[in-house]
Amino acid sequence: MAGGTTGADGTISTVGVVGLGTMGAGIAEVFARNGVEVVAVEITAEALERGRATLTRSTDRAVARGRLTGADRDALLGRITFAVGLPALAEVDLVIEAVPERLDLKRRLFADLDRICRPAAILASNTSSLSVTEIAVATGRPDRVVGMHFFNPAPVMKLVEVIRTVTTATEVVGAVQDLCARLGKVAVTVADRAGFVANALLFGYLNQAVAMVESGYATREEIDAAMRLGCGLPMGPLTLLDLIGLDTAYEILDTMYRRGGRDRRHAPVPLLRQMVTAGLLGRKSGQGFYRYERPGSGTVA
Ligand code: 3HC
């Protein structure tokens, strides 16, 4: 793979993605689709193969729908180098982390990235609710650490929240904003507070929808239809929770509840926890509020 040096104009040409779950695979696709060389990293060969399969499925679907030619799909995948282990990230310009939402895990990862990556590299987190500041101070370069919060599905949703901490350098924020524009995304730059803007507003509403199901106030279909047809949203809240993943939603709510001054709106409704414990995680497990034809599919059975 070529490069790894930030161009004289500060252009980011090579990006590392750590963690190839739903979000990481989608983020890698967005970069590669827009001409950026990607090093996609997982910690085991099995996880790497799962990530590669997610990317292949998604790009094949784009070809089948006529959104991408076969040649463009091949070029896109050709821009991605798959690797096990962080040393493969030594030369990239920017790393974006998309590993599970655990502060200890992210802090350890950023300390490792700080040792491995070039001093000029930018380290970005896709965290949806954790403190970017607490992640940044695990490194010796907190001025080059920033949040880059993508939305699910990453190839489709236009927003990236850019999280600027009190230590993030202005030039780093500018470079990440420029990168978002190159990806065809709209960057909204926000300070480091629990849930940033979108999740801070969205998750109280999603939690309330689960409370309505739990209390028997309305059925899942009625709740979803009310918000889709009455408020013009593309998905009702329970369909959206199945897309996000109930485990992810639970973690986000729990973190926002603890970080955001124990606001009752964000106290996870017991039904949500019970569903996570029972493995009813949404689309990814094949059942959440709805049952899906197969795990990972969006088609309700
Ligand atoms: N990956 C790639 N592309 C996808 C996709 C996926 N997972 N899902 C859908 N698409 C594409 C389709 O291929 C299609 O593209 P085309 O029109 O060019 O063929 C387009 O998106 C529309 O898809 P569909 O026609 O199949 O379905 P919909 O019209 O119902 O759109 C949706 C699907 C884009 C997911 C839409 O329902 C939507 O916008 N839902 C709300 C999603 C949302 O709110 N996301 C934010 C969640 S919160 C979050 O992510 C924060 C995090 O911290 C948890």
py3Dmol code that shows the C-alpha trace and the ligand (Angstrom):
import py3Dmol

protein = """\
ATOM      1  CA  MET A   1       0.000   0.000   0.000  1.00  0.00           C
ATOM      2  CA  ALA A   2       1.292   3.415  -0.931  1.00  0.00           C
ATOM      3  CA  GLY A   3       1.759   6.424   1.202  1.00  0.00           C
ATOM      4  CA  GLY A   4       0.868   6.954   4.775  1.00  0.00           C
ATOM      5  CA  THR A   5       2.290  10.434   4.669  1.00  0.00           C
ATOM      6  CA  THR A   6      -0.142  13.281   4.961  1.00  0.00           C
ATOM      7  CA  GLY A   7       0.228  15.351   1.810  1.00  0.00           C
ATOM      8  CA  ALA A   8       1.773  18.818   1.895  1.00  0.00           C
ATOM      9  CA  ASP A   9      -1.749  20.226   1.778  1.00  0.00           C
ATOM     10  CA  GLY A  10      -2.701  18.133   4.815  1.00  0.00           C
ATOM     11  CA  THR A  11      -4.874  15.772   2.759  1.00  0.00           C
ATOM     12  CA  ILE A  12      -5.677  12.482   4.428  1.00  0.00           C
ATOM     13  CA  SER A  13      -5.009   9.722   1.888  1.00  0.00           C
ATOM     14  CA  THR A  14      -4.801   6.546   3.983  1.00  0.00           C
ATOM     15  CA  VAL A  15      -7.144   5.627   6.808  1.00  0.00           C
ATOM     16  CA  GLY A  16      -7.156   2.744   9.263  1.00  0.00           C
ATOM     17  CA  VAL A  17     -10.430   1.311  10.574  1.00  0.00           C
ATOM     18  CA  VAL A  18     -10.251  -0.760  13.768  1.00  0.00           C
ATOM     19  CA  GLY A  19     -13.205  -3.068  14.376  1.00  0.00           C
ATOM     20  CA  LEU A  20     -15.256  -4.381  11.440  1.00  0.00           C
ATOM     21  CA  GLY A  21     -18.664  -4.838  13.045  1.00  0.00           C
ATOM     22  CA  THR A  22     -21.742  -3.181  11.552  1.00  0.00           C
ATOM     23  CA  MET A  23     -20.382   0.345  11.940  1.00  0.00           C
ATOM     24  CA  GLY A  24     -16.708  -0.328  11.187  1.00  0.00           C
ATOM     25  CA  ALA A  25     -17.475  -2.255   7.989  1.00  0.00           C
ATOM     26  CA  GLY A  26     -19.843   0.514   6.857  1.00  0.00           C
ATOM     27  CA  ILE A  27     -17.258   3.196   7.624  1.00  0.00           C
ATOM     28  CA  ALA A  28     -14.534   1.301   5.708  1.00  0.00           C
ATOM     29  CA  GLU A  29     -16.931   1.103   2.740  1.00  0.00           C
ATOM     30  CA  VAL A  30     -17.594   4.863   2.855  1.00  0.00           C
ATOM     31  CA  PHE A  31     -13.873   5.693   2.789  1.00  0.00           C
ATOM     32  CA  ALA A  32     -13.012   3.211   0.037  1.00  0.00           C
ATOM     33  CA  ARG A  33     -15.978   4.297  -2.076  1.00  0.00           C
ATOM     34  CA  ASN A  34     -14.626   7.848  -2.001  1.00  0.00           C
ATOM     35  CA  GLY A  35     -11.104   7.031  -3.124  1.00  0.00           C
ATOM     36  CA  VAL A  36      -9.404   6.751   0.264  1.00  0.00           C
ATOM     37  CA  GLU A  37      -6.990   3.834   0.833  1.00  0.00           C
ATOM     38  CA  VAL A  38      -8.161   1.816   3.859  1.00  0.00           C
ATOM     39  CA  VAL A  39      -6.372  -0.562   6.205  1.00  0.00           C
ATOM     40  CA  ALA A  40      -9.162  -2.557   7.866  1.00  0.00           C
ATOM     41  CA  VAL A  41      -8.078  -4.219  11.088  1.00  0.00           C
ATOM     42  CA  GLU A  42      -9.563  -6.808  13.420  1.00  0.00           C
ATOM     43  CA  ILE A  43      -8.046  -8.699  16.326  1.00  0.00           C
ATOM     44  CA  THR A  44      -8.712 -12.222  15.067  1.00  0.00           C
ATOM     45  CA  ALA A  45      -8.749 -13.841  11.638  1.00  0.00           C
ATOM     46  CA  GLU A  46     -12.373 -14.958  12.219  1.00  0.00           C
ATOM     47  CA  ALA A  47     -13.570 -11.423  13.011  1.00  0.00           C
ATOM     48  CA  LEU A  48     -11.650 -10.137   9.983  1.00  0.00           C
ATOM     49  CA  GLU A  49     -13.400 -12.646   7.707  1.00  0.00           C
ATOM     50  CA  ARG A  50     -16.806 -11.652   9.140  1.00  0.00           C
ATOM     51  CA  GLY A  51     -15.983  -7.992   8.430  1.00  0.00           C
ATOM     52  CA  ARG A  52     -14.822  -8.801   4.904  1.00  0.00           C
ATOM     53  CA  ALA A  53     -18.065 -10.742   4.311  1.00  0.00           C
ATOM     54  CA  THR A  54     -20.169  -7.784   5.541  1.00  0.00           C
ATOM     55  CA  LEU A  55     -18.358  -5.465   3.142  1.00  0.00           C
ATOM     56  CA  THR A  56     -18.692  -7.872   0.245  1.00  0.00           C
ATOM     57  CA  ARG A  57     -22.429  -8.356   0.897  1.00  0.00           C
ATOM     58  CA  SER A  58     -23.029  -4.620   1.090  1.00  0.00           C
ATOM     59  CA  THR A  59     -21.120  -3.818  -2.102  1.00  0.00           C
ATOM     60  CA  ASP A  60     -22.713  -6.766  -3.953  1.00  0.00           C
ATOM     61  CA  ARG A  61     -26.132  -5.403  -2.950  1.00  0.00           C
ATOM     62  CA  ALA A  62     -25.145  -1.993  -4.323  1.00  0.00           C
ATOM     63  CA  VAL A  63     -24.194  -3.638  -7.642  1.00  0.00           C
ATOM     64  CA  ALA A  64     -27.468  -5.622  -7.729  1.00  0.00           C
ATOM     65  CA  ARG A  65     -29.417  -2.380  -7.187  1.00  0.00           C
ATOM     66  CA  GLY A  66     -27.506  -0.636  -9.961  1.00  0.00           C
ATOM     67  CA  ARG A  67     -25.890   1.869  -7.583  1.00  0.00           C
ATOM     68  CA  LEU A  68     -22.370   0.633  -8.357  1.00  0.00           C
ATOM     69  CA  THR A  69     -20.830  -1.039 -11.394  1.00  0.00           C
ATOM     70  CA  GLY A  70     -19.006  -4.328 -10.974  1.00  0.00           C
ATOM     71  CA  ALA A  71     -15.751  -2.550 -11.919  1.00  0.00           C
ATOM     72  CA  ASP A  72     -16.324   0.168  -9.303  1.00  0.00           C
ATOM     73  CA  ARG A  73     -17.073  -2.491  -6.679  1.00  0.00           C
ATOM     74  CA  ASP A  74     -13.795  -4.240  -7.513  1.00  0.00           C
ATOM     75  CA  ALA A  75     -11.900  -0.927  -7.352  1.00  0.00           C
ATOM     76  CA  LEU A  76     -13.571  -0.121  -4.012  1.00  0.00           C
ATOM     77  CA  LEU A  77     -12.609  -3.479  -2.499  1.00  0.00           C
ATOM     78  CA  GLY A  78      -9.134  -3.133  -4.031  1.00  0.00           C
ATOM     79  CA  ARG A  79      -8.599  -0.002  -1.930  1.00  0.00           C
ATOM     80  CA  ILE A  80      -9.040  -2.012   1.278  1.00  0.00           C
ATOM     81  CA  THR A  81      -6.166  -3.939   2.829  1.00  0.00           C
ATOM     82  CA  PHE A  82      -7.416  -6.414   5.448  1.00  0.00           C
ATOM     83  CA  ALA A  83      -5.106  -7.172   8.365  1.00  0.00           C
ATOM     84  CA  VAL A  84      -5.072  -8.819  11.775  1.00  0.00           C
ATOM     85  CA  GLY A  85      -3.436  -6.650  14.461  1.00  0.00           C
ATOM     86  CA  LEU A  86      -2.653  -2.986  14.984  1.00  0.00           C
ATOM     87  CA  PRO A  87       0.932  -2.898  13.564  1.00  0.00           C
ATOM     88  CA  ALA A  88      -0.616  -2.705  10.065  1.00  0.00           C
ATOM     89  CA  LEU A  89      -1.663   0.865  10.985  1.00  0.00           C
ATOM     90  CA  ALA A  90       1.879   2.216  11.426  1.00  0.00           C
ATOM     91  CA  GLU A  91       1.821   4.410   8.303  1.00  0.00           C
ATOM     92  CA  VAL A  92      -1.770   5.639   7.982  1.00  0.00           C
ATOM     93  CA  ASP A  93      -2.798   9.307   8.206  1.00  0.00           C
ATOM     94  CA  LEU A  94      -5.872   8.756  10.367  1.00  0.00           C
ATOM     95  CA  VAL A  95      -7.261   5.827  12.364  1.00  0.00           C
ATOM     96  CA  ILE A  96     -10.931   5.518  13.192  1.00  0.00           C
ATOM     97  CA  GLU A  97     -11.881   3.135  15.960  1.00  0.00           C
ATOM     98  CA  ALA A  98     -15.237   1.312  15.928  1.00  0.00           C
ATOM     99  CA  VAL A  99     -14.828  -1.297  18.680  1.00  0.00           C
ATOM    100  CA  PRO A 100     -17.500  -2.044  21.333  1.00  0.00           C
ATOM    101  CA  GLU A 101     -18.603   0.827  23.591  1.00  0.00           C
ATOM    102  CA  ARG A 102     -16.385   0.124  26.621  1.00  0.00           C
ATOM    103  CA  LEU A 103     -14.237   2.917  27.951  1.00  0.00           C
ATOM    104  CA  ASP A 104     -11.479   0.641  29.301  1.00  0.00           C
ATOM    105  CA  LEU A 105     -11.230  -1.141  25.945  1.00  0.00           C
ATOM    106  CA  LYS A 106     -11.084   2.116  23.971  1.00  0.00           C
ATOM    107  CA  ARG A 107      -8.532   3.696  26.310  1.00  0.00           C
ATOM    108  CA  ARG A 108      -6.250   0.655  26.008  1.00  0.00           C
ATOM    109  CA  LEU A 109      -6.659   0.660  22.220  1.00  0.00           C
ATOM    110  CA  PHE A 110      -5.812   4.368  21.938  1.00  0.00           C
ATOM    111  CA  ALA A 111      -2.713   3.934  24.124  1.00  0.00           C
ATOM    112  CA  ASP A 112      -1.595   1.147  21.748  1.00  0.00           C
ATOM    113  CA  LEU A 113      -2.403   3.230  18.657  1.00  0.00           C
ATOM    114  CA  ASP A 114      -0.410   6.108  20.129  1.00  0.00           C
ATOM    115  CA  ARG A 115       2.658   3.856  20.299  1.00  0.00           C
ATOM    116  CA  ILE A 116       2.181   2.332  16.843  1.00  0.00           C
ATOM    117  CA  CYS A 117       0.997   5.191  14.614  1.00  0.00           C
ATOM    118  CA  ARG A 118       3.075   8.043  13.206  1.00  0.00           C
ATOM    119  CA  PRO A 119       3.215  11.067  15.536  1.00  0.00           C
ATOM    120  CA  ALA A 120       1.343  13.141  12.932  1.00  0.00           C
ATOM    121  CA  ALA A 121      -1.505  10.648  12.583  1.00  0.00           C
ATOM    122  CA  ILE A 122      -4.974  11.665  13.772  1.00  0.00           C
ATOM    123  CA  LEU A 123      -6.719   9.188  16.087  1.00  0.00           C
ATOM    124  CA  ALA A 124     -10.518   9.277  15.824  1.00  0.00           C
ATOM    125  CA  SER A 125     -13.192   7.460  17.792  1.00  0.00           C
ATOM    126  CA  ASN A 126     -16.626   6.511  16.484  1.00  0.00           C
ATOM    127  CA  THR A 127     -17.908   6.370  20.057  1.00  0.00           C
ATOM    128  CA  SER A 128     -21.595   7.212  20.315  1.00  0.00           C
ATOM    129  CA  SER A 129     -21.765   8.171  23.970  1.00  0.00           C
ATOM    130  CA  LEU A 130     -18.437   7.786  25.782  1.00  0.00           C
ATOM    131  CA  SER A 131     -16.194  10.725  26.648  1.00  0.00           C
ATOM    132  CA  VAL A 132     -13.749  11.465  23.820  1.00  0.00           C
ATOM    133  CA  THR A 133     -11.719  13.469  26.345  1.00  0.00           C
ATOM    134  CA  GLU A 134     -11.217  10.410  28.563  1.00  0.00           C
ATOM    135  CA  ILE A 135     -10.137   8.422  25.517  1.00  0.00           C
ATOM    136  CA  ALA A 136      -7.800  11.228  24.355  1.00  0.00           C
ATOM    137  CA  VAL A 137      -5.909  11.463  27.639  1.00  0.00           C
ATOM    138  CA  ALA A 138      -4.951   7.784  27.380  1.00  0.00           C
ATOM    139  CA  THR A 139      -2.572   8.929  24.600  1.00  0.00           C
ATOM    140  CA  GLY A 140       0.448  11.219  24.499  1.00  0.00           C
ATOM    141  CA  ARG A 141      -1.225  13.239  21.706  1.00  0.00           C
ATOM    142  CA  PRO A 142      -4.612  14.422  23.012  1.00  0.00           C
ATOM    143  CA  ASP A 143      -4.405  17.365  20.573  1.00  0.00           C
ATOM    144  CA  ARG A 144      -4.682  14.869  17.677  1.00  0.00           C
ATOM    145  CA  VAL A 145      -7.627  12.887  19.082  1.00  0.00           C
ATOM    146  CA  VAL A 146     -11.136  13.663  17.862  1.00  0.00           C
ATOM    147  CA  GLY A 147     -14.579  12.062  17.697  1.00  0.00           C
ATOM    148  CA  MET A 148     -16.015  11.047  14.308  1.00  0.00           C
ATOM    149  CA  HIS A 149     -19.480   9.693  14.966  1.00  0.00           C
ATOM    150  CA  PHE A 150     -21.120   8.000  11.971  1.00  0.00           C
ATOM    151  CA  PHE A 151     -24.757   6.872  11.824  1.00  0.00           C
ATOM    152  CA  ASN A 152     -26.214   3.505  10.925  1.00  0.00           C
ATOM    153  CA  PRO A 153     -26.253   2.538   8.052  1.00  0.00           C
ATOM    154  CA  ALA A 154     -22.996   4.452   7.543  1.00  0.00           C
ATOM    155  CA  PRO A 155     -23.016   4.229   3.726  1.00  0.00           C
ATOM    156  CA  VAL A 156     -26.438   5.924   3.636  1.00  0.00           C
ATOM    157  CA  MET A 157     -26.712   8.393   6.526  1.00  0.00           C
ATOM    158  CA  LYS A 158     -25.318  11.826   5.639  1.00  0.00           C
ATOM    159  CA  LEU A 159     -24.327  13.029   9.100  1.00  0.00           C
ATOM    160  CA  VAL A 160     -20.995  12.759  10.898  1.00  0.00           C
ATOM    161  CA  GLU A 161     -20.753  14.391  14.305  1.00  0.00           C
ATOM    162  CA  VAL A 162     -17.203  15.715  14.741  1.00  0.00           C
ATOM    163  CA  ILE A 163     -16.430  15.881  18.457  1.00  0.00           C
ATOM    164  CA  ARG A 164     -13.926  18.485  19.471  1.00  0.00           C
ATOM    165  CA  THR A 165     -12.555  18.145  23.015  1.00  0.00           C
ATOM    166  CA  VAL A 166     -10.902  20.931  24.971  1.00  0.00           C
ATOM    167  CA  THR A 167      -7.543  19.568  23.803  1.00  0.00           C
ATOM    168  CA  THR A 168      -8.261  18.878  20.099  1.00  0.00           C
ATOM    169  CA  ALA A 169      -6.137  21.106  17.825  1.00  0.00           C
ATOM    170  CA  THR A 170      -8.066  23.414  15.484  1.00  0.00           C
ATOM    171  CA  GLU A 171      -6.125  22.079  12.472  1.00  0.00           C
ATOM    172  CA  VAL A 172      -7.202  18.517  13.357  1.00  0.00           C
ATOM    173  CA  VAL A 173     -10.871  19.537  13.515  1.00  0.00           C
ATOM    174  CA  GLY A 174     -10.440  21.278  10.142  1.00  0.00           C
ATOM    175  CA  ALA A 175      -8.767  18.223   8.556  1.00  0.00           C
ATOM    176  CA  VAL A 176     -11.582  15.941   9.762  1.00  0.00           C
ATOM    177  CA  GLN A 177     -14.270  18.350   8.564  1.00  0.00           C
ATOM    178  CA  ASP A 178     -12.587  18.423   5.123  1.00  0.00           C
ATOM    179  CA  LEU A 179     -12.426  14.634   5.106  1.00  0.00           C
ATOM    180  CA  CYS A 180     -16.170  14.402   5.865  1.00  0.00           C
ATOM    181  CA  ALA A 181     -16.875  16.688   2.903  1.00  0.00           C
ATOM    182  CA  ARG A 182     -14.763  14.421   0.652  1.00  0.00           C
ATOM    183  CA  LEU A 183     -16.911  11.494   1.827  1.00  0.00           C
ATOM    184  CA  GLY A 184     -20.081  13.352   0.800  1.00  0.00           C
ATOM    185  CA  LYS A 185     -21.077  13.708   4.464  1.00  0.00           C
ATOM    186  CA  VAL A 186     -22.270  16.732   6.383  1.00  0.00           C
ATOM    187  CA  ALA A 187     -20.145  17.385   9.486  1.00  0.00           C
ATOM    188  CA  VAL A 188     -21.726  18.899  12.562  1.00  0.00           C
ATOM    189  CA  THR A 189     -19.033  19.901  15.035  1.00  0.00           C
ATOM    190  CA  VAL A 190     -19.999  19.558  18.679  1.00  0.00           C
ATOM    191  CA  ALA A 191     -18.466  19.582  22.145  1.00  0.00           C
ATOM    192  CA  ASP A 192     -17.814  16.437  24.181  1.00  0.00           C
ATOM    193  CA  ARG A 193     -21.029  15.762  26.092  1.00  0.00           C
ATOM    194  CA  ALA A 194     -22.941  12.513  26.620  1.00  0.00           C
ATOM    195  CA  GLY A 195     -24.689  11.482  23.398  1.00  0.00           C
ATOM    196  CA  PHE A 196     -23.405  14.607  21.557  1.00  0.00           C
ATOM    197  CA  VAL A 197     -26.451  16.072  19.741  1.00  0.00           C
ATOM    198  CA  ALA A 198     -28.265  13.348  17.803  1.00  0.00           C
ATOM    199  CA  ASN A 199     -28.162  10.533  20.351  1.00  0.00           C
ATOM    200  CA  ALA A 200     -28.858  12.936  23.233  1.00  0.00           C
ATOM    201  CA  LEU A 201     -32.140  13.824  21.528  1.00  0.00           C
ATOM    202  CA  LEU A 202     -32.937  10.436  19.955  1.00  0.00           C
ATOM    203  CA  PHE A 203     -32.425   7.917  22.741  1.00  0.00           C
ATOM    204  CA  GLY A 204     -34.910   9.344  25.274  1.00  0.00           C
ATOM    205  CA  TYR A 205     -37.543   8.948  22.564  1.00  0.00           C
ATOM    206  CA  LEU A 206     -36.471   5.374  21.719  1.00  0.00           C
ATOM    207  CA  ASN A 207     -36.464   4.430  25.419  1.00  0.00           C
ATOM    208  CA  GLN A 208     -39.963   5.862  25.798  1.00  0.00           C
ATOM    209  CA  ALA A 209     -41.175   3.722  22.900  1.00  0.00           C
ATOM    210  CA  VAL A 210     -39.882   0.598  24.708  1.00  0.00           C
ATOM    211  CA  ALA A 211     -41.710   1.753  27.869  1.00  0.00           C
ATOM    212  CA  MET A 212     -44.937   1.927  25.829  1.00  0.00           C
ATOM    213  CA  VAL A 213     -44.489  -1.674  24.640  1.00  0.00           C
ATOM    214  CA  GLU A 214     -43.621  -2.797  28.177  1.00  0.00           C
ATOM    215  CA  SER A 215     -46.736  -1.239  29.677  1.00  0.00           C
ATOM    216  CA  GLY A 216     -48.990  -2.626  26.944  1.00  0.00           C
ATOM    217  CA  TYR A 217     -50.006   0.913  26.065  1.00  0.00           C
ATOM    218  CA  ALA A 218     -49.779   0.168  22.331  1.00  0.00           C
ATOM    219  CA  THR A 219     -48.448  -2.614  20.109  1.00  0.00           C
ATOM    220  CA  ARG A 220     -45.088  -2.424  18.332  1.00  0.00           C
ATOM    221  CA  GLU A 221     -46.871  -2.005  14.998  1.00  0.00           C
ATOM    222  CA  GLU A 222     -49.069   0.814  16.316  1.00  0.00           C
ATOM    223  CA  ILE A 223     -46.132   2.676  17.837  1.00  0.00           C
ATOM    224  CA  ASP A 224     -44.058   2.350  14.662  1.00  0.00           C
ATOM    225  CA  ALA A 225     -46.969   3.322  12.396  1.00  0.00           C
ATOM    226  CA  ALA A 226     -47.746   6.368  14.556  1.00  0.00           C
ATOM    227  CA  MET A 227     -44.238   7.770  14.219  1.00  0.00           C
ATOM    228  CA  ARG A 228     -43.774   6.808  10.563  1.00  0.00           C
ATOM    229  CA  LEU A 229     -47.112   7.996   9.273  1.00  0.00           C
ATOM    230  CA  GLY A 230     -47.817  10.740  11.785  1.00  0.00           C
ATOM    231  CA  CYS A 231     -44.374  12.276  12.031  1.00  0.00           C
ATOM    232  CA  GLY A 232     -42.851  11.383   8.661  1.00  0.00           C
ATOM    233  CA  LEU A 233     -39.927   9.394  10.060  1.00  0.00           C
ATOM    234  CA  PRO A 234     -38.395   6.768   7.735  1.00  0.00           C
ATOM    235  CA  MET A 235     -38.691   4.093  10.457  1.00  0.00           C
ATOM    236  CA  GLY A 236     -40.702   3.717  13.631  1.00  0.00           C
ATOM    237  CA  PRO A 237     -38.704   3.630  16.894  1.00  0.00           C
ATOM    238  CA  LEU A 238     -38.895  -0.153  17.413  1.00  0.00           C
ATOM    239  CA  THR A 239     -37.801  -0.914  13.841  1.00  0.00           C
ATOM    240  CA  LEU A 240     -34.983   1.578  14.349  1.00  0.00           C
ATOM    241  CA  LEU A 241     -33.934  -0.070  17.626  1.00  0.00           C
ATOM    242  CA  ASP A 242     -33.751  -3.396  15.776  1.00  0.00           C
ATOM    243  CA  LEU A 243     -31.494  -1.722  13.179  1.00  0.00           C
ATOM    244  CA  ILE A 244     -29.216  -0.081  15.776  1.00  0.00           C
ATOM    245  CA  GLY A 245     -29.000  -3.307  17.840  1.00  0.00           C
ATOM    246  CA  LEU A 246     -30.631  -3.570  21.264  1.00  0.00           C
ATOM    247  CA  ASP A 247     -27.291  -4.255  22.967  1.00  0.00           C
ATOM    248  CA  THR A 248     -25.785  -1.109  21.455  1.00  0.00           C
ATOM    249  CA  ALA A 249     -28.899   0.897  22.370  1.00  0.00           C
ATOM    250  CA  TYR A 250     -28.765  -0.412  25.937  1.00  0.00           C
ATOM    251  CA  GLU A 251     -25.090   0.561  26.307  1.00  0.00           C
ATOM    252  CA  ILE A 252     -25.714   4.042  24.894  1.00  0.00           C
ATOM    253  CA  LEU A 253     -28.665   4.671  27.218  1.00  0.00           C
ATOM    254  CA  ASP A 254     -26.806   3.336  30.239  1.00  0.00           C
ATOM    255  CA  THR A 255     -23.767   5.527  29.507  1.00  0.00           C
ATOM    256  CA  MET A 256     -25.898   8.618  28.878  1.00  0.00           C
ATOM    257  CA  TYR A 257     -27.818   7.959  32.098  1.00  0.00           C
ATOM    258  CA  ARG A 258     -24.616   7.749  34.126  1.00  0.00           C
ATOM    259  CA  ARG A 259     -22.738  10.562  32.329  1.00  0.00           C
ATOM    260  CA  GLY A 260     -25.708  12.859  31.863  1.00  0.00           C
ATOM    261  CA  GLY A 261     -26.679  13.431  35.491  1.00  0.00           C
ATOM    262  CA  ARG A 262     -29.024  10.416  35.809  1.00  0.00           C
ATOM    263  CA  ASP A 263     -31.759  11.906  33.667  1.00  0.00           C
ATOM    264  CA  ARG A 264     -34.704   9.472  34.014  1.00  0.00           C
ATOM    265  CA  ARG A 265     -35.448   9.673  30.300  1.00  0.00           C
ATOM    266  CA  HIS A 266     -32.212   7.761  29.718  1.00  0.00           C
ATOM    267  CA  ALA A 267     -32.614   5.106  32.439  1.00  0.00           C
ATOM    268  CA  PRO A 268     -32.862   1.957  30.267  1.00  0.00           C
ATOM    269  CA  VAL A 269     -36.359   0.465  30.449  1.00  0.00           C
ATOM    270  CA  PRO A 270     -36.208  -3.038  32.064  1.00  0.00           C
ATOM    271  CA  LEU A 271     -37.684  -4.698  28.957  1.00  0.00           C
ATOM    272  CA  LEU A 272     -34.677  -3.535  26.935  1.00  0.00           C
ATOM    273  CA  ARG A 273     -32.260  -5.183  29.349  1.00  0.00           C
ATOM    274  CA  GLN A 274     -34.321  -8.395  29.421  1.00  0.00           C
ATOM    275  CA  MET A 275     -34.317  -8.597  25.625  1.00  0.00           C
ATOM    276  CA  VAL A 276     -30.538  -8.098  25.506  1.00  0.00           C
ATOM    277  CA  THR A 277     -30.046 -10.798  28.165  1.00  0.00           C
ATOM    278  CA  ALA A 278     -32.236 -13.143  26.111  1.00  0.00           C
ATOM    279  CA  GLY A 279     -30.146 -12.500  22.967  1.00  0.00           C
ATOM    280  CA  LEU A 280     -32.944 -10.636  21.185  1.00  0.00           C
ATOM    281  CA  LEU A 281     -30.605  -8.025  19.718  1.00  0.00           C
ATOM    282  CA  GLY A 282     -32.546  -6.993  16.598  1.00  0.00           C
ATOM    283  CA  ARG A 283     -31.587  -7.569  12.960  1.00  0.00           C
ATOM    284  CA  LYS A 284     -28.121  -8.842  13.785  1.00  0.00           C
ATOM    285  CA  SER A 285     -29.423 -11.813  15.823  1.00  0.00           C
ATOM    286  CA  GLY A 286     -32.523 -12.397  13.684  1.00  0.00           C
ATOM    287  CA  GLN A 287     -34.997 -11.224  16.339  1.00  0.00           C
ATOM    288  CA  GLY A 288     -35.643  -8.095  18.346  1.00  0.00           C
ATOM    289  CA  PHE A 289     -38.987  -6.328  18.467  1.00  0.00           C
ATOM    290  CA  TYR A 290     -39.588  -8.049  15.119  1.00  0.00           C
ATOM    291  CA  ARG A 291     -38.422 -11.386  13.723  1.00  0.00           C
ATOM    292  CA  TYR A 292     -36.209 -11.326  10.590  1.00  0.00           C
ATOM    293  CA  GLU A 293     -35.912 -13.848   7.788  1.00  0.00           C
ATOM    294  CA  ARG A 294     -32.301 -14.447   8.810  1.00  0.00           C
ATOM    295  CA  PRO A 295     -29.724 -12.732  11.053  1.00  0.00           C
ATOM    296  CA  GLY A 296     -28.476  -9.514   9.442  1.00  0.00           C
ATOM    297  CA  SER A 297     -31.405  -9.193   7.050  1.00  0.00           C
ATOM    298  CA  GLY A 298     -33.791  -6.254   7.102  1.00  0.00           C
ATOM    299  CA  THR A 299     -36.760  -8.353   5.951  1.00  0.00           C
ATOM    300  CA  VAL A 300     -39.367  -9.018   8.605  1.00  0.00           C
ATOM    301  CA  ALA A 301     -40.410 -12.703   8.665  1.00  0.00           C
TER     302      ALA A 301
END
"""
ligand_1 = """\
54
3HC
N -25.966 -0.464 3.857
C -25.859 0.178 2.677
N -26.910 0.718 2.034
C -28.125 0.557 2.576
C -28.328 -0.121 3.789
C -27.185 -0.644 4.431
N -27.247 -1.288 5.601
N -29.654 -0.101 4.083
C -30.246 0.555 3.078
N -29.337 0.967 2.187
C -29.583 1.756 0.982
C -30.373 0.953 -0.005
O -29.535 0.158 -0.813
C -31.077 2.034 -0.785
O -30.241 2.647 -1.727
P -30.793 2.949 -3.238
O -32.065 3.712 -3.028
O -29.692 3.746 -3.863
O -30.992 1.624 -3.842
C -31.348 3.111 0.270
O -30.400 2.888 1.312
C -32.741 3.003 0.778
O -32.937 1.685 1.243
P -34.281 0.853 1.132
O -35.072 1.296 -0.069
O -33.980 -0.594 1.271
O -35.025 1.167 2.465
P -35.525 2.535 3.030
O -35.947 3.489 1.983
O -36.478 2.113 4.086
O -34.235 3.164 3.728
C -32.919 3.461 5.658
C -33.502 2.444 4.691
C -31.904 4.340 4.921
C -32.216 2.658 6.726
C -34.078 4.361 6.209
O -35.121 3.550 6.680
C -33.639 5.274 7.326
O -33.104 6.344 7.090
N -33.880 4.840 8.574
C -33.485 5.598 9.770
C -32.058 5.277 10.091
C -31.562 6.078 11.262
O -32.257 6.844 11.910
N -30.270 5.868 11.569
C -29.644 6.490 12.728
C -29.654 5.524 13.880
S -28.892 6.185 15.312
C -27.257 5.875 15.086
O -26.812 5.280 14.138
C -26.354 6.384 16.156
C -25.491 5.298 16.699
O -24.647 5.864 17.664
C -26.280 4.139 17.266
"""
view = py3Dmol.view(width=600, height=400)
view.addModel(protein, "pdb")
view.setStyle({"model": 0}, {"cartoon": {"style": "trace"}})
view.addModel(ligand_1, "xyz")
view.setStyle({"model": 1}, {"stick": {}})
view.zoomTo()
view.show()
